[in-house]
Amino acid sequence: MNIKQDLHRLLSPVFSELLKDIREFIIHSETGEDSVSSRESHGFLWEHTLHVAAYTLKICRFEEIEPTAPVLTALFHDAGKFAEGHIHADELPEEEGAAAIAEFFLRKARADGQLVHTVLEALRGLYREEGKPNRITDIVHDADFLAKSGRLGLFTFFTKAALRGKNLKNSLLEDASKELTYADALTGNMRTAAGKQMAEKKRRFTLDYFQSLFLELKKDGIADFTIRDVSVPCPNKTRGKLRIKLVLPETCPGCGGSWTIDYGIEPGLKCRKLTASIRCPFCASNRSISFCLPEISACK
């Protein structure tokens, strides 16, 4: 699939300049640079947006759904993430920011009023626990998670770690728990038949990859990480468990002590979070890992 050609074929007959406008806005919002052409290679958010649009088209074709509104929702789904190069520049939820931006550009493109309403409703329903999912939010939800998982997701994981100045050990210690937990929950997190089919392959690949990586690091004497499968009581339920995976050294690197782990639920900007507070009772070593509850909320 050539996503750029497919998007142009889908949108150009009605929205000849819209795709170009979205691209310029998203790259500028992420980088803060006025010269979009010179910064295109650094437009990670726009690259991700295209990947989500590609998966949205694939799901629409599999589910035999007219793709215009879902693809437009995909193209705007992260439009509220940055402003002038800064993430979360204000307290406005990303979905509301994305909806406001989408409305501006769709009105500018003289989009049909019902189409505008459909896209805005879908954007406001994405990811927030109090949102109201519909068929379009289901498709874009699945497309977004698929774009961030599997081989592409792992490549992005290590690329972002390098850009943030993290070495291999720190990136695995700080972020691999989330990657493994979300990967393990991926298939159950899908809302469409097409999403579930694609997710299961990505889930197995990601889990196998990290297990093989940790084994190699241990054999080569580089690092000794273990993957702990943990069950935590579901919030607001009397029965059921949340499953998470914690990546930890076998013992505290500072003193060799055993870890103590406490769990709690706390609010976040986009979702409630399950936080694992990890500490060594014998020294000052401590850290916490937070998981977005809607991504792992299929209680077993």
Secondary structure, 3 states (H helix, E strand, C coil): CCHHHHHHHHHCCCCCCHHHHHHHHHHHHHHCCCCHHHHHHHCHHHHHHHHHHHHHHHHHHHHCCCCHHHHHHHHHCCCCCEECCEECCCCCCHHHHHHHHHHHHHHHCCCCHHHHHHHHHHHHCCCCCCCCCCHHHHHHHHHHHHHCCHHHHHHHHHHHHHHCCCCHHHHHHHHHHHHHHHHHHHHHHCCCHHHHHHHHHHHHHHHHHHHHHHHHHHHCCCCCEEEEEEEEECCCCCCCEEEEEEEEECCCCCCCCCCEEEEEEECCCCCCEEEEEEECCCCCCEEEEEEEHHHHCCCC
